[in-house]
Amino acid sequence: MTHDVIVIGGSYAGMAAALQLLRAHRKVLIIDAGERRNRFATHAHGFVSQDGIDPAEIAATSKAQLEKYPTLTWVTGKALRATGKKDNFSVTTDAGDTHEGRRIIFATGVSDKLPEIEGLPERWGRHVFHCPYCHGYELNKGRIGVIATGPMSVHQARLIPEWGDVTFLLNDALTLDQETSDQLIARGVEIETVPITRLAGAADVVLQNGRTLSFAGLFTASTNAPASPIAQSLGCAIVETGFGTMIETDSGKATSIPGAYACGDVARVPHSVSLAVGDGAWAGAQVHASLVLG
């Protein structure tokens, strides 16, 4: 069976793209490994009609709605390799199966490279966040720590005082010039230069000099990369961003390989559930147009 479209990644962007195509009576295959980027979070915010809902519930509801369309095929597994060209793509999964499709949409999401701080990974998505629009309000204007990872962290530290009293923890990740320091101080940001030893409690930061700073929550700028190398296996161009790397696309979500598209976190910055859904919906419509118009 040759599918009209193979969607690699069945999270928010991938499902949004698939929905547009299913509603155009197109045969869509979704291959999904079940590893949503926000699987560590218990609540999603900033998404109209879904604010405060468990992201797993949003994903499950979305999948159930897609499964009502008879032209959907859903495969649980990991897509390992993509080959071929426009109108004749092949995707191989970890089960050893090969699937054929006229178009491909990469919606694999991204991986997060976190600062190497003891106690941080297990708090990621629960007490340590990357997006204040998603998680800042719930900190109730409390004390917030921003852990530096590089130049993008300065942007975080200047923005996040909207949500509480901010301490910028440099952690030997960058050195501030006088102008930047003055700008942060003008925003009411406290600058902490002593490196971090570990995280403790919910969001406590233990410094190398023995002090412990307690926060309502912490933010840090992770470094992103495509969660799967499958787009690169097809030859899709990758581009550097201030957040890391992503698949390069044009305004219609087309990659550098004709017939292959990408959407969601893996193909746009910045990131959120609502932005991923919108990006996926646009990609789905553009792929449908390509099937009709060539």
Secondary structure, 3 states (H helix, E strand, C coil): CEEEEEEECCCHHHHHHHHHHHCCCCCEEEEECCCCCCCCCCCECCCCCCCCECHHHHHHHHHHHHCCCCCEEEEECCEEEEEEECCEEEEEECCCCEEEEEEEEECCCEEEECCCCECCHHHECCCEECCHHHHCHHHCCCEEEEECCCCHHHHHHHHHHHCCEEEEECCCCCCCCHHHHHHHHHCCCEEECCCEEEEECCCEEEECCCCEEECCEEEECCEEEECCCHHHHHCCCEEEECCEEEECCCCCCECCCCCEEECHHHHCCCCCHHHHHHHHHHHHHHHHHHHHHC
